[in-house]
């Protein structure tokens, strides 16, 4: 007799080659996803650094007009809230507490009167009559208590309303006093800036420069004599410029190419020039009495202190440059700043010349300010 072949389904063996291939494929997929995310973050970080450095060359000049600030603004006194609803709510609540007891007593009184009228039994008549007088007495007591509670509640709530009105009046008086103090300080600051007071000038410069957004620490030394400032800006080191170009391929992979020395030096030159113009445009736009300034872009490499950019800047020139210059290099060229470069565009030190107007200046009359700008 011929043997019958059994059609058996092969059993799945845990740990077989198919499982190992599936696990290996999953691992490769998740590794690829992890690499893509890491590359994306690295590329965005690189682009952020480059964009922040490039943003410094975006110049704006919006001069503040302090004349309108000399006008004292009138305090707009707010209305005291209407608290009459508290009195009405309290009266309704107090009346509601006695509504059910009074209705109950009235119903009982009516029932007893009906029994008194239709009753024929002498005992029932006596009991009904006594009940009528008792309930009537209790009803009168309840009504008197109701009037007393309502009166007491109204007096208490009226006192509460009076206290709230007094409190709101005090708050409004404090708000008015605070407004008057702020207006006085604001006007004094505006008057001080228009008069060229050194304390008001330094305070404003410090506040303005502290708001500059730069991706590195920056120190600015300011000396003023006879309303002519000498501004020393301590420039960041060359290492602030990324030395590689990051390119993102369609596959997500990153390619890094080394920048040429000339490209790094050019970017650093444009950055330093942009910092100088940025700082001076911020000062000029907020300080109305300054018309001529001497600015120096200083560098401290190890123990050597050098001046890389020097210029005598006038307000009108800075205003014009901020509206027309594309980048920092074009701006410093437009203001005819003193700077030197070698063939690789590396900045070379230039001579620091004191302001001409400071000749024979008494050092005790020179006022100084140091501003630290943190990223």
DRENSELUM-740281 format. One record per residue (C-alpha): residue number from 1; residue in three letters; x, y, z; chain. Coordinates in steps of 0.5 Angstrom, whole numbers, padded with zeros to 4 digits. Example, Ala and Ser with C-alpha at 12.3 -4.5 7.8 and 13.67 -1.06 7.14 Angstrom:
2
+------+------+-------+-------+-------+-------+
! zaza ! zagu !  east ! north !    up ! volum !
+------+------+-------+-------+-------+-------+
!    1 !  Ala !  0025 ! -0009 !  0016 !     A !
!    2 !  Ser !  0027 ! -0002 !  0014 !     A !
+------+------+-------+-------+-------+-------+
! end
This chain:
375
+------+------+-------+-------+-------+-------+
! zaza ! zagu !  east ! north !    up ! volum !
+------+------+-------+-------+-------+-------+
!    1 !  Unk !  0000 !  0000 !  0000 !     A !
!    2 !  Unk !  0003 !  0007 ! -0002 !     A !
!    3 !  Unk !  0005 !  0011 !  0004 !     A !
!    4 !  Unk !  0001 !  0018 !  0004 !     A !
!    5 !  Unk !  0005 !  0024 !  0005 !     A !
!    6 !  Unk !  0003 !  0029 !  0010 !     A !
!    7 !  Unk !  0003 !  0036 !  0008 !     A !
!    8 !  Unk !  0006 !  0039 !  0015 !     A !
!    9 !  Unk !  0007 !  0047 !  0016 !     A !
!   10 !  Unk !  0014 !  0048 !  0018 !     A !
!   11 !  Unk !  0014 !  0051 !  0025 !     A !
!   12 !  Unk !  0017 !  0058 !  0027 !     A !
!   13 !  Unk !  0024 !  0057 !  0031 !     A !
!   14 !  Unk !  0025 !  0063 !  0035 !     A !
!   15 !  Unk !  0032 !  0066 !  0034 !     A !
!   16 !  Unk !  0032 !  0063 !  0027 !     A !
!   17 !  Unk !  0036 !  0067 !  0021 !     A !
!   18 !  Unk !  0029 !  0070 !  0019 !     A !
!   19 !  Unk !  0029 !  0073 !  0026 !     A !
!   20 !  Unk !  0036 !  0075 !  0026 !     A !
!   21 !  Unk !  0035 !  0079 !  0019 !     A !
!   22 !  Unk !  0029 !  0082 !  0022 !     A !
!   23 !  Unk !  0032 !  0085 !  0028 !     A !
!   24 !  Unk !  0038 !  0087 !  0024 !     A !
!   25 !  Unk !  0034 !  0091 !  0019 !     A !
!   26 !  Unk !  0030 !  0094 !  0025 !     A !
!   27 !  Unk !  0037 !  0096 !  0028 !     A !
!   28 !  Unk !  0039 !  0099 !  0022 !     A !
!   29 !  Unk !  0033 !  0103 !  0021 !     A !
!   30 !  Unk !  0033 !  0106 !  0028 !     A !
!   31 !  Unk !  0041 !  0108 !  0027 !     A !
!   32 !  Unk !  0039 !  0111 !  0020 !     A !
!   33 !  Unk !  0034 !  0115 !  0023 !     A !
!   34 !  Unk !  0038 !  0117 !  0029 !     A !
!   35 !  Unk !  0044 !  0119 !  0025 !     A !
!   36 !  Unk !  0039 !  0124 !  0021 !     A !
!   37 !  Unk !  0036 !  0127 !  0027 !     A !
!   38 !  Unk !  0044 !  0128 !  0029 !     A !
!   39 !  Unk !  0046 !  0131 !  0023 !     A !
!   40 !  Unk !  0040 !  0136 !  0022 !     A !
!   41 !  Unk !  0041 !  0138 !  0029 !     A !
!   42 !  Unk !  0048 !  0139 !  0028 !     A !
!   43 !  Unk !  0047 !  0143 !  0021 !     A !
!   44 !  Unk !  0042 !  0147 !  0025 !     A !
!   45 !  Unk !  0047 !  0149 !  0030 !     A !
!   46 !  Unk !  0052 !  0151 !  0025 !     A !
!   47 !  Unk !  0047 !  0155 !  0021 !     A !
!   48 !  Unk !  0045 !  0159 !  0027 !     A !
!   49 !  Unk !  0052 !  0161 !  0029 !     A !
!   50 !  Unk !  0053 !  0163 !  0022 !     A !
!   51 !  Unk !  0046 !  0167 !  0022 !     A !
!   52 !  Unk !  0047 !  0170 !  0028 !     A !
!   53 !  Unk !  0054 !  0173 !  0026 !     A !
!   54 !  Unk !  0051 !  0175 !  0020 !     A !
!   55 !  Unk !  0045 !  0179 !  0023 !     A !
!   56 !  Unk !  0050 !  0184 !  0026 !     A !
!   57 !  Unk !  0051 !  0187 !  0019 !     A !
!   58 !  Unk !  0044 !  0189 !  0019 !     A !
!   59 !  Unk !  0044 !  0196 !  0021 !     A !
!   60 !  Unk !  0038 !  0200 !  0023 !     A !
!   61 !  Unk !  0038 !  0207 !  0025 !     A !
!   62 !  Unk !  0032 !  0210 !  0029 !     A !
!   63 !  Unk !  0033 !  0217 !  0032 !     A !
!   64 !  Unk !  0029 !  0218 !  0039 !     A !
!   65 !  Unk !  0026 !  0225 !  0039 !     A !
!   66 !  Unk !  0026 !  0227 !  0046 !     A !
!   67 !  Unk !  0022 !  0233 !  0045 !     A !
!   68 !  Unk !  0015 !  0230 !  0046 !     A !
!   69 !  Unk !  0017 !  0226 !  0052 !     A !
!   70 !  Unk !  0018 !  0233 !  0056 !     A !
!   71 !  Unk !  0010 !  0233 !  0056 !     A !
!   72 !  Unk !  0007 !  0231 !  0062 !     A !
!   73 !  Unk !  0002 !  0225 !  0061 !     A !
!   74 !  Unk ! -0005 !  0226 !  0064 !     A !
!   75 !  Unk ! -0007 !  0221 !  0069 !     A !
!   76 !  Unk ! -0013 !  0217 !  0067 !     A !
!   77 !  Unk ! -0016 !  0216 !  0074 !     A !
!   78 !  Unk ! -0021 !  0210 !  0074 !     A !
!   79 !  Unk ! -0028 !  0209 !  0076 !     A !
!   80 !  Unk ! -0029 !  0206 !  0083 !     A !
!   81 !  Unk ! -0033 !  0200 !  0082 !     A !
!   82 !  Unk ! -0040 !  0200 !  0084 !     A !
!   83 !  Unk ! -0041 !  0196 !  0090 !     A !
!   84 !  Unk ! -0049 !  0197 !  0091 !     A !
!   85 !  Unk ! -0050 !  0189 !  0088 !     A !
!   86 !  Unk ! -0047 !  0187 !  0095 !     A !
!   87 !  Unk ! -0052 !  0190 !  0099 !     A !
!   88 !  Unk ! -0058 !  0188 !  0094 !     A !
!   89 !  Unk ! -0055 !  0181 !  0095 !     A !
!   90 !  Unk ! -0054 !  0181 !  0102 !     A !
!   91 !  Unk ! -0062 !  0183 !  0103 !     A !
!   92 !  Unk ! -0064 !  0178 !  0098 !     A !
!   93 !  Unk ! -0060 !  0173 !  0102 !     A !
!   94 !  Unk ! -0063 !  0175 !  0109 !     A !
!   95 !  Unk ! -0070 !  0175 !  0107 !     A !
!   96 !  Unk ! -0069 !  0168 !  0104 !     A !
!   97 !  Unk ! -0067 !  0165 !  0110 !     A !
!   98 !  Unk ! -0074 !  0167 !  0113 !     A !
!   99 !  Unk ! -0079 !  0165 !  0107 !     A !
!  100 !  Unk ! -0080 !  0158 !  0109 !     A !
!  101 !  Unk ! -0081 !  0159 !  0117 !     A !
!  102 !  Unk ! -0086 !  0165 !  0115 !     A !
!  103 !  Unk ! -0090 !  0161 !  0110 !     A !
!  104 !  Unk ! -0090 !  0155 !  0115 !     A !
!  105 !  Unk ! -0093 !  0159 !  0120 !     A !
!  106 !  Unk ! -0098 !  0162 !  0116 !     A !
!  107 !  Unk ! -0101 !  0156 !  0113 !     A !
!  108 !  Unk ! -0101 !  0153 !  0120 !     A !
!  109 !  Unk ! -0105 !  0159 !  0122 !     A !
!  110 !  Unk ! -0110 !  0159 !  0117 !     A !
!  111 !  Unk ! -0111 !  0151 !  0118 !     A !
!  112 !  Unk ! -0112 !  0153 !  0125 !     A !
!  113 !  Unk ! -0117 !  0159 !  0124 !     A !
!  114 !  Unk ! -0121 !  0154 !  0119 !     A !
!  115 !  Unk ! -0121 !  0149 !  0125 !     A !
!  116 !  Unk ! -0124 !  0154 !  0129 !     A !
!  117 !  Unk ! -0129 !  0156 !  0125 !     A !
!  118 !  Unk ! -0132 !  0150 !  0123 !     A !
!  119 !  Unk ! -0131 !  0146 !  0129 !     A !
!  120 !  Unk ! -0136 !  0144 !  0134 !     A !
!  121 !  Unk ! -0133 !  0140 !  0139 !     A !
!  122 !  Unk ! -0131 !  0145 !  0145 !     A !
!  123 !  Unk ! -0124 !  0142 !  0147 !     A !
!  124 !  Unk ! -0123 !  0143 !  0139 !     A !
!  125 !  Unk ! -0125 !  0150 !  0139 !     A !
!  126 !  Unk ! -0121 !  0151 !  0145 !     A !
!  127 !  Unk ! -0114 !  0148 !  0143 !     A !
!  128 !  Unk ! -0115 !  0151 !  0136 !     A !
!  129 !  Unk ! -0116 !  0158 !  0139 !     A !
!  130 !  Unk ! -0110 !  0157 !  0143 !     A !
!  131 !  Unk ! -0106 !  0155 !  0137 !     A !
!  132 !  Unk ! -0108 !  0161 !  0133 !     A !
!  133 !  Unk ! -0106 !  0166 !  0139 !     A !
!  134 !  Unk ! -0099 !  0161 !  0139 !     A !
!  135 !  Unk ! -0098 !  0161 !  0132 !     A !
!  136 !  Unk ! -0099 !  0168 !  0131 !     A !
!  137 !  Unk ! -0095 !  0170 !  0137 !     A !
!  138 !  Unk ! -0089 !  0166 !  0134 !     A !
!  139 !  Unk ! -0091 !  0169 !  0127 !     A !
!  140 !  Unk ! -0090 !  0176 !  0130 !     A !
!  141 !  Unk ! -0083 !  0174 !  0133 !     A !
!  142 !  Unk ! -0081 !  0171 !  0126 !     A !
!  143 !  Unk ! -0083 !  0178 !  0123 !     A !
!  144 !  Unk ! -0079 !  0182 !  0128 !     A !
!  145 !  Unk ! -0073 !  0177 !  0128 !     A !
!  146 !  Unk ! -0073 !  0178 !  0120 !     A !
!  147 !  Unk ! -0073 !  0186 !  0120 !     A !
!  148 !  Unk ! -0068 !  0186 !  0125 !     A !
!  149 !  Unk ! -0063 !  0181 !  0121 !     A !
!  150 !  Unk ! -0064 !  0185 !  0115 !     A !
!  151 !  Unk ! -0063 !  0191 !  0118 !     A !
!  152 !  Unk ! -0056 !  0188 !  0121 !     A !
!  153 !  Unk ! -0054 !  0185 !  0115 !     A !
!  154 !  Unk ! -0055 !  0192 !  0111 !     A !
!  155 !  Unk ! -0051 !  0196 !  0116 !     A !
!  156 !  Unk ! -0045 !  0191 !  0116 !     A !
!  157 !  Unk ! -0045 !  0190 !  0108 !     A !
!  158 !  Unk ! -0046 !  0198 !  0108 !     A !
!  159 !  Unk ! -0040 !  0198 !  0112 !     A !
!  160 !  Unk ! -0036 !  0193 !  0108 !     A !
!  161 !  Unk ! -0038 !  0197 !  0102 !     A !
!  162 !  Unk ! -0035 !  0204 !  0105 !     A !
!  163 !  Unk ! -0029 !  0200 !  0107 !     A !
!  164 !  Unk ! -0028 !  0198 !  0100 !     A !
!  165 !  Unk ! -0029 !  0205 !  0097 !     A !
!  166 !  Unk ! -0024 !  0207 !  0102 !     A !
!  167 !  Unk ! -0019 !  0202 !  0099 !     A !
!  168 !  Unk ! -0020 !  0203 !  0092 !     A !
!  169 !  Unk ! -0020 !  0211 !  0093 !     A !
!  170 !  Unk ! -0013 !  0209 !  0097 !     A !
!  171 !  Unk ! -0011 !  0205 !  0091 !     A !
!  172 !  Unk ! -0013 !  0210 !  0086 !     A !
!  173 !  Unk ! -0009 !  0216 !  0090 !     A !
!  174 !  Unk ! -0003 !  0211 !  0090 !     A !
!  175 !  Unk ! -0003 !  0210 !  0083 !     A !
!  176 !  Unk ! -0004 !  0217 !  0081 !     A !
!  177 !  Unk !  0002 !  0218 !  0086 !     A !
!  178 !  Unk !  0006 !  0213 !  0082 !     A !
!  179 !  Unk !  0004 !  0216 !  0075 !     A !
!  180 !  Unk !  0007 !  0223 !  0078 !     A !
!  181 !  Unk !  0013 !  0220 !  0080 !     A !
!  182 !  Unk !  0014 !  0216 !  0074 !     A !
!  183 !  Unk !  0013 !  0222 !  0069 !     A !
!  184 !  Unk !  0017 !  0226 !  0074 !     A !
!  185 !  Unk !  0023 !  0221 !  0073 !     A !
!  186 !  Unk !  0022 !  0220 !  0065 !     A !
!  187 !  Unk !  0022 !  0228 !  0064 !     A !
!  188 !  Unk !  0028 !  0229 !  0068 !     A !
!  189 !  Unk !  0031 !  0223 !  0064 !     A !
!  190 !  Unk !  0029 !  0227 !  0058 !     A !
!  191 !  Unk !  0031 !  0234 !  0060 !     A !
!  192 !  Unk !  0038 !  0231 !  0062 !     A !
!  193 !  Unk !  0039 !  0228 !  0056 !     A !
!  194 !  Unk !  0037 !  0234 !  0052 !     A !
!  195 !  Unk !  0042 !  0238 !  0056 !     A !
!  196 !  Unk !  0048 !  0233 !  0056 !     A !
!  197 !  Unk !  0048 !  0231 !  0063 !     A !
!  198 !  Unk !  0054 !  0226 !  0064 !     A !
!  199 !  Unk !  0050 !  0222 !  0069 !     A !
!  200 !  Unk !  0044 !  0221 !  0064 !     A !
!  201 !  Unk !  0048 !  0220 !  0058 !     A !
!  202 !  Unk !  0052 !  0214 !  0061 !     A !
!  203 !  Unk !  0046 !  0211 !  0064 !     A !
!  204 !  Unk !  0042 !  0211 !  0058 !     A !
!  205 !  Unk !  0048 !  0209 !  0054 !     A !
!  206 !  Unk !  0049 !  0203 !  0059 !     A !
!  207 !  Unk !  0042 !  0201 !  0058 !     A !
!  208 !  Unk !  0042 !  0201 !  0051 !     A !
!  209 !  Unk !  0048 !  0197 !  0050 !     A !
!  210 !  Unk !  0046 !  0192 !  0055 !     A !
!  211 !  Unk !  0040 !  0191 !  0050 !     A !
!  212 !  Unk !  0045 !  0189 !  0044 !     A !
!  213 !  Unk !  0044 !  0182 !  0042 !     A !
!  214 !  Unk !  0051 !  0179 !  0040 !     A !
!  215 !  Unk !  0053 !  0172 !  0040 !     A !
!  216 !  Unk !  0059 !  0173 !  0044 !     A !
!  217 !  Unk !  0061 !  0177 !  0050 !     A !
!  218 !  Unk !  0063 !  0184 !  0049 !     A !
!  219 !  Unk !  0066 !  0190 !  0053 !     A !
!  220 !  Unk !  0066 !  0197 !  0051 !     A !
!  221 !  Unk !  0070 !  0203 !  0055 !     A !
!  222 !  Unk !  0067 !  0210 !  0054 !     A !
!  223 !  Unk !  0071 !  0216 !  0056 !     A !
!  224 !  Unk !  0067 !  0223 !  0055 !     A !
!  225 !  Unk !  0071 !  0230 !  0055 !     A !
!  226 !  Unk !  0067 !  0236 !  0053 !     A !
!  227 !  Unk !  0061 !  0232 !  0050 !     A !
!  228 !  Unk !  0066 !  0228 !  0045 !     A !
!  229 !  Unk !  0067 !  0221 !  0047 !     A !
!  230 !  Unk !  0072 !  0216 !  0046 !     A !
!  231 !  Unk !  0069 !  0209 !  0045 !     A !
!  232 !  Unk !  0074 !  0203 !  0045 !     A !
!  233 !  Unk !  0070 !  0197 !  0043 !     A !
!  234 !  Unk !  0074 !  0190 !  0045 !     A !
!  235 !  Unk !  0073 !  0186 !  0039 !     A !
!  236 !  Unk !  0072 !  0178 !  0040 !     A !
!  237 !  Unk !  0078 !  0174 !  0038 !     A !
!  238 !  Unk !  0079 !  0171 !  0031 !     A !
!  239 !  Unk !  0076 !  0164 !  0033 !     A !
!  240 !  Unk !  0069 !  0166 !  0033 !     A !
!  241 !  Unk !  0069 !  0165 !  0026 !     A !
!  242 !  Unk !  0067 !  0158 !  0024 !     A !
!  243 !  Unk !  0073 !  0155 !  0020 !     A !
!  244 !  Unk !  0069 !  0150 !  0016 !     A !
!  245 !  Unk !  0063 !  0150 !  0011 !     A !
!  246 !  Unk !  0057 !  0145 !  0013 !     A !
!  247 !  Unk !  0054 !  0143 !  0007 !     A !
!  248 !  Unk !  0047 !  0138 !  0007 !     A !
!  249 !  Unk !  0046 !  0133 !  0002 !     A !
!  250 !  Unk !  0040 !  0131 !  0000 !     A !
!  251 !  Unk !  0041 !  0124 !  0003 !     A !
!  252 !  Unk !  0042 !  0128 !  0010 !     A !
!  253 !  Unk !  0049 !  0127 !  0011 !     A !
!  254 !  Unk !  0054 !  0133 !  0012 !     A !
!  255 !  Unk !  0060 !  0135 !  0008 !     A !
!  256 !  Unk !  0065 !  0140 !  0012 !     A !
!  257 !  Unk !  0070 !  0144 !  0008 !     A !
!  258 !  Unk !  0075 !  0148 !  0011 !     A !
!  259 !  Unk !  0075 !  0155 !  0009 !     A !
!  260 !  Unk !  0080 !  0159 !  0006 !     A !
!  261 !  Unk !  0084 !  0163 !  0011 !     A !
!  262 !  Unk !  0083 !  0169 !  0006 !     A !
!  263 !  Unk !  0075 !  0168 !  0007 !     A !
!  264 !  Unk !  0076 !  0167 !  0015 !     A !
!  265 !  Unk !  0080 !  0174 !  0015 !     A !
!  266 !  Unk !  0075 !  0177 !  0011 !     A !
!  267 !  Unk !  0069 !  0175 !  0015 !     A !
!  268 !  Unk !  0072 !  0177 !  0021 !     A !
!  269 !  Unk !  0074 !  0184 !  0018 !     A !
!  270 !  Unk !  0066 !  0185 !  0016 !     A !
!  271 !  Unk !  0064 !  0182 !  0023 !     A !
!  272 !  Unk !  0069 !  0187 !  0027 !     A !
!  273 !  Unk !  0067 !  0193 !  0022 !     A !
!  274 !  Unk !  0060 !  0191 !  0023 !     A !
!  275 !  Unk !  0061 !  0191 !  0031 !     A !
!  276 !  Unk !  0064 !  0198 !  0031 !     A !
!  277 !  Unk !  0058 !  0201 !  0027 !     A !
!  278 !  Unk !  0053 !  0197 !  0031 !     A !
!  279 !  Unk !  0055 !  0200 !  0037 !     A !
!  280 !  Unk !  0056 !  0207 !  0035 !     A !
!  281 !  Unk !  0049 !  0207 !  0031 !     A !
!  282 !  Unk !  0046 !  0205 !  0038 !     A !
!  283 !  Unk !  0049 !  0211 !  0042 !     A !
!  284 !  Unk !  0048 !  0216 !  0037 !     A !
!  285 !  Unk !  0040 !  0214 !  0036 !     A !
!  286 !  Unk !  0039 !  0215 !  0043 !     A !
!  287 !  Unk !  0044 !  0221 !  0045 !     A !
!  288 !  Unk !  0042 !  0227 !  0042 !     A !
!  289 !  Unk !  0048 !  0231 !  0044 !     A !
!  290 !  Unk !  0053 !  0227 !  0041 !     A !
!  291 !  Unk !  0055 !  0229 !  0034 !     A !
!  292 !  Unk !  0063 !  0227 !  0034 !     A !
!  293 !  Unk !  0066 !  0221 !  0037 !     A !
!  294 !  Unk !  0072 !  0217 !  0036 !     A !
!  295 !  Unk !  0072 !  0210 !  0036 !     A !
!  296 !  Unk !  0077 !  0204 !  0036 !     A !
!  297 !  Unk !  0076 !  0197 !  0035 !     A !
!  298 !  Unk !  0081 !  0194 !  0040 !     A !
!  299 !  Unk !  0084 !  0187 !  0040 !     A !
!  300 !  Unk !  0087 !  0183 !  0046 !     A !
!  301 !  Unk !  0091 !  0177 !  0043 !     A !
!  302 !  Unk !  0095 !  0174 !  0049 !     A !
!  303 !  Unk !  0099 !  0180 !  0052 !     A !
!  304 !  Unk !  0099 !  0184 !  0046 !     A !
!  305 !  Unk !  0094 !  0190 !  0046 !     A !
!  306 !  Unk !  0092 !  0193 !  0039 !     A !
!  307 !  Unk !  0088 !  0197 !  0035 !     A !
!  308 !  Unk !  0085 !  0194 !  0029 !     A !
!  309 !  Unk !  0080 !  0200 !  0027 !     A !
!  310 !  Unk !  0080 !  0207 !  0028 !     A !
!  311 !  Unk !  0075 !  0212 !  0026 !     A !
!  312 !  Unk !  0072 !  0219 !  0027 !     A !
!  313 !  Unk !  0065 !  0218 !  0026 !     A !
!  314 !  Unk !  0060 !  0224 !  0026 !     A !
!  315 !  Unk !  0052 !  0223 !  0027 !     A !
!  316 !  Unk !  0050 !  0225 !  0020 !     A !
!  317 !  Unk !  0055 !  0220 !  0017 !     A !
!  318 !  Unk !  0053 !  0214 !  0021 !     A !
!  319 !  Unk !  0045 !  0215 !  0020 !     A !
!  320 !  Unk !  0047 !  0215 !  0012 !     A !
!  321 !  Unk !  0051 !  0209 !  0013 !     A !
!  322 !  Unk !  0046 !  0205 !  0017 !     A !
!  323 !  Unk !  0041 !  0206 !  0011 !     A !
!  324 !  Unk !  0046 !  0205 !  0005 !     A !
!  325 !  Unk !  0051 !  0200 !  0007 !     A !
!  326 !  Unk !  0050 !  0192 !  0006 !     A !
!  327 !  Unk !  0055 !  0190 !  0011 !     A !
!  328 !  Unk !  0060 !  0192 !  0016 !     A !
!  329 !  Unk !  0066 !  0193 !  0011 !     A !
!  330 !  Unk !  0062 !  0197 !  0006 !     A !
!  331 !  Unk !  0060 !  0201 !  0012 !     A !
!  332 !  Unk !  0067 !  0203 !  0015 !     A !
!  333 !  Unk !  0070 !  0204 !  0008 !     A !
!  334 !  Unk !  0064 !  0209 !  0007 !     A !
!  335 !  Unk !  0066 !  0213 !  0014 !     A !
!  336 !  Unk !  0073 !  0213 !  0012 !     A !
!  337 !  Unk !  0075 !  0209 !  0018 !     A !
!  338 !  Unk !  0083 !  0207 !  0019 !     A !
!  339 !  Unk !  0084 !  0200 !  0018 !     A !
!  340 !  Unk !  0090 !  0196 !  0014 !     A !
!  341 !  Unk !  0090 !  0189 !  0012 !     A !
!  342 !  Unk !  0095 !  0184 !  0009 !     A !
!  343 !  Unk !  0094 !  0180 !  0002 !     A !
!  344 !  Unk !  0090 !  0175 !  0006 !     A !
!  345 !  Unk !  0086 !  0180 !  0009 !     A !
!  346 !  Unk !  0088 !  0180 !  0016 !     A !
!  347 !  Unk !  0087 !  0186 !  0020 !     A !
!  348 !  Unk !  0094 !  0189 !  0022 !     A !
!  349 !  Unk !  0095 !  0194 !  0028 !     A !
!  350 !  Unk !  0094 !  0202 !  0027 !     A !
!  351 !  Unk !  0096 !  0208 !  0031 !     A !
!  352 !  Unk !  0091 !  0210 !  0036 !     A !
!  353 !  Unk !  0090 !  0217 !  0036 !     A !
!  354 !  Unk !  0087 !  0221 !  0042 !     A !
!  355 !  Unk !  0081 !  0226 !  0040 !     A !
!  356 !  Unk !  0084 !  0232 !  0037 !     A !
!  357 !  Unk !  0079 !  0236 !  0042 !     A !
!  358 !  Unk !  0082 !  0233 !  0048 !     A !
!  359 !  Unk !  0088 !  0237 !  0047 !     A !
!  360 !  Unk !  0091 !  0239 !  0054 !     A !
!  361 !  Unk !  0085 !  0236 !  0057 !     A !
!  362 !  Unk !  0085 !  0235 !  0065 !     A !
!  363 !  Unk !  0084 !  0228 !  0067 !     A !
!  364 !  Unk !  0080 !  0229 !  0073 !     A !
!  365 !  Unk !  0075 !  0232 !  0068 !     A !
!  366 !  Unk !  0074 !  0226 !  0063 !     A !
!  367 !  Unk !  0069 !  0221 !  0065 !     A !
!  368 !  Unk !  0069 !  0214 !  0064 !     A !
!  369 !  Unk !  0064 !  0208 !  0063 !     A !
!  370 !  Unk !  0065 !  0201 !  0062 !     A !
!  371 !  Unk !  0059 !  0197 !  0059 !     A !
!  372 !  Unk !  0060 !  0189 !  0059 !     A !
!  373 !  Unk !  0055 !  0186 !  0054 !     A !
!  374 !  Unk !  0054 !  0179 !  0055 !     A !
!  375 !  Unk !  0051 !  0174 !  0050 !     A !
+------+------+-------+-------+-------+-------+
! end
